[in-house]
């Protein structure tokens, strides 16, 4: 059971390994996407179709007709990865070996919908994947195995997503045969260290220049590629949205007289912005209605001079670039 692209490597790994016999894939319903709102397959459905697997797409995981289909399939085990819905107890009880979930954090840290983004936002230096046996709670079930990976300064949500997708697939393929054979018993999650990773919205990408530069740098990393970190650049008397694709926490503190959001310098090395503490150097940006550019390209066609103050605007303007 999975919907998002992060689950695709696991499905493909199960299909390649002779230790597994796949009965079907379950994904959320296809949705209209793009400017023309054409109905598009979910990434997991597309991968399943390519593998020749039957695909079930219930509107809700608790639908009686869907549960009846699962009982008819009589799976020994269900593996869940980024499915996007809480599963009812009636579903969890169907497979004789239960339901296992691949979660992209080291539980109990970052239970919830957006563990990759929250690990980056918090400035964590390490994360990983957890294979757990599901219960009725939100990522509260006992743990079978984990794998860790460092979070490098150059990582963002996309690079971490791709690495954890591969790591999750590897962990599941290596661990599940031992679990089914009875050689591996789930262990309860630690009572301490619990944190929650709520769902991310577009408004979360808005940069508050009164914050320390390290926090803003983490925000840029956490929200690349979606929803992207953003600010507003004064232009033609109207603030224009400016997405920040890449930035660097600058070592040099800004002058004490510079208000947060003030452009301190703008050259081929980047656009340096004063923060509440420290300064952030913008390396790759995208102005509303334009394409993504590095700082040097952007400055060739846009006048951004020291002393410019990045403006604020209503959150409803976000996401239009």
BELVENFEN-V288495 format. One record per residue. RES is the residue in one letter. SS is DSSP state (H for helix, E for strand, C for the rest). PHI is phi in whole degrees, -180 to 180 (* if undefined). PSI is psi in whole degrees, -180 to 180 (999 if undefined). Layout:
BEGIN
res = <RES;RES>
ss = <SS;SS>
phi = <PHI;PHI>
psi = <PSI;PSI>
END
This chain:
BEGIN
res = <X;X;X;X;X;X;X;X;X;X;X;X;X;X;X;X;X;X;X;X;X;X;X;X;X;X;X;X;X;X;X;X;X;X;X;X;X;X;X;X;X;X;X;X;X;X;X;X;X;X;X;X;X;X;X;X;X;X;X;X;X;X;X;X;X;X;X;X;X;X;X;X;X;X;X;X;X;X;X;X;X;X;X;X;X;X;X;X;X;X;X;X;X;X;X;X;X;X;X;X;X;X;X;X;X;X;X;X;X;X;X;X;X;X;X;X;X;X;X;X;X;X;X;X;X;X;X;X;X;X;X;X;X;X;X;X;X;X;X;X;X;X;X;X;X;X;X;X;X;X;X;X;X;X;X;X;X;X;X;X;X;X;X;X;X;X;X;X;X;X;X;X;X;X;X;X;X;X;X;X;X;X;X;X;X;X;X;X;X;X;X;X;X;X;X;X;X;X;X;X;X;X;X;X;X;X;X;X;X;X;X;X;X;X;X;X;X;X;X;X;X;X;X;X;X;X;X;X;X;X;X;X;X;X;X;X;X;X;X;X;X;X;X;X;X;X;X;X;X;X;X;X;X;X;X;X;X;X;X;X;X;X;X;X;X;X;X;X;X;X;X;X;X;X;X;X;X;X;X;X;X;X;X;X;X;X;X;X;X;X;X;X;X;X;X;X;X;X;X;X;X;X;X;X;X;X;X;X;X;X;X;X;X;X;X;X;X;X;X;X;X>
ss = <C;E;C;C;H;H;H;H;H;H;H;H;H;H;H;H;C;C;C;C;C;C;C;C;E;E;C;C;C;C;E;E;E;C;C;C;C;E;E;E;C;C;H;H;H;H;H;H;H;H;H;C;C;C;E;E;C;C;C;C;C;C;C;H;H;H;H;H;H;H;H;H;H;C;C;C;C;E;E;E;E;C;C;C;C;C;C;C;H;H;H;H;C;C;C;C;C;C;E;E;E;E;E;C;C;C;C;C;C;C;E;E;C;C;H;H;H;H;H;H;H;C;C;C;C;E;E;E;E;E;E;E;E;C;C;C;C;C;C;C;C;C;E;E;E;E;E;E;E;E;C;C;C;C;C;C;H;H;H;H;H;H;H;H;H;H;H;H;H;H;H;H;H;H;H;H;H;H;H;H;C;C;C;C;C;C;E;C;C;C;C;C;C;C;C;E;E;C;C;C;C;H;H;H;H;E;C;C;C;C;C;E;H;H;H;H;H;H;H;H;H;H;C;C;C;C;C;C;E;E;E;E;E;E;E;C;C;E;E;E;E;E;E;E;E;E;E;E;E;E;C;C;C;C;C;C;C;C;C;C;C;E;E;E;E;E;E;C;C;E;E;E;E;E;C;C;E;C;E;E;E;E;E;E;E;E;E;C;C;C;C;C;E;E;H;H;H;H;H;H;H;C;C;C;C;C;C;C;E;C;E;C;C;C;H;H;H;C;C;C;C>
phi = <*;-170;-129;-77;-60;-62;-85;-61;-59;-67;-59;-67;-68;-62;-65;-78;-90;-67;-72;-118;-122;-86;-91;-171;-114;-120;-140;-68;-60;-61;-129;-71;-140;81;-64;-93;53;-78;-66;-123;-65;-68;-56;-68;-62;-60;-67;-65;-61;-63;-88;78;-92;-63;-127;-106;-136;-70;-65;-137;-69;-97;-60;-62;-66;-68;-62;-66;-62;-64;-62;-67;-68;54;-70;-75;-153;-118;-109;-117;-149;54;-76;104;-139;-72;-96;-74;-58;-59;-79;-59;-86;-71;-75;-69;-100;82;-115;-110;-120;-96;-118;-91;-160;-95;-59;-89;-74;62;-71;123;-79;-133;-66;-66;-65;-72;-63;-69;-59;-79;75;-60;-101;-149;-147;169;-127;-126;-102;-129;-87;-78;-126;-76;-84;-90;59;-107;-71;-69;-96;-95;-165;-137;-136;-109;-149;-71;-101;-84;-56;-85;-72;-133;-62;-72;-65;-69;-54;-66;-68;-72;-60;-68;-66;-64;-62;-63;-62;-65;-63;-78;-94;-60;-58;-67;-66;-64;-75;86;-91;-141;-102;-63;-117;-61;-67;-59;-74;-96;81;-77;-133;-122;-113;-66;-64;-88;-119;-59;-63;-65;-79;-68;-84;-105;-69;-78;-80;-62;-62;-64;-65;-70;-61;-62;-65;-61;-65;-68;-109;-106;-96;-134;-84;80;-79;-150;-141;-132;-106;-60;-160;55;76;-136;-60;-115;-62;-129;-80;-110;-93;-151;-149;-141;-72;-84;-74;-79;-69;-75;-58;-61;-82;-82;-73;-55;97;-80;-74;-90;-159;-148;-153;-65;-83;133;-106;-93;-118;-69;-119;-60;-148;80;-144;-115;-100;-83;-108;-145;-139;-148;-80;-48;82;-125;-103;-71;-141;-76;-60;-64;-61;-63;-71;-64;-109;-135;-86;-126;-112;-54;101;-61;-112;-67;-87;-107;-155;-68;-57;-67;-78;-67;86;-93;-75>
psi = <122;159;-50;164;-28;-23;-15;-45;-34;-45;-45;-34;-41;-41;-32;-27;123;-11;-13;142;111;128;-39;165;144;129;159;162;150;150;153;136;166;176;-32;2;43;141;126;142;147;156;-39;-41;-44;-42;-40;-42;-42;-29;-5;25;145;147;128;135;70;149;-36;142;-15;4;133;-39;-38;-44;-36;-39;-43;-43;-36;-37;-30;57;147;-30;144;131;131;134;110;49;-43;4;149;138;135;159;-36;-33;-42;-28;-5;-56;142;-24;9;-170;132;143;135;116;137;56;173;88;144;9;132;58;144;-164;-28;59;-32;-48;-41;-31;-42;-43;-39;-7;24;145;-3;145;-160;-160;149;132;117;154;128;144;-167;-11;178;99;38;-3;167;152;136;-45;159;159;139;158;140;152;112;157;-31;-4;147;-175;-32;-47;-39;-40;-49;-40;-42;-30;-47;-41;-40;-41;-45;-45;-45;-46;-37;-30;-38;-44;-37;-39;-47;-34;-8;13;-2;119;135;145;143;148;147;147;-28;165;16;128;159;139;89;165;142;143;167;-37;-23;-20;-9;125;130;106;-9;-10;159;151;-34;-40;-39;-38;-44;-35;-43;-46;-41;-31;22;118;-14;140;3;143;147;158;-170;131;125;132;124;37;4;128;134;135;137;112;143;113;-31;140;173;136;116;140;-32;126;145;163;144;-26;-10;123;149;134;-3;135;119;-36;157;106;-168;-17;-10;176;112;124;130;138;178;-30;123;-166;151;130;117;124;-30;127;169;113;149;127;5;-172;169;136;155;169;-41;-44;-44;-43;-21;-35;-1;132;107;108;154;138;-19;138;123;129;166;157;173;142;-21;-17;-14;149;7;-1;999>
END
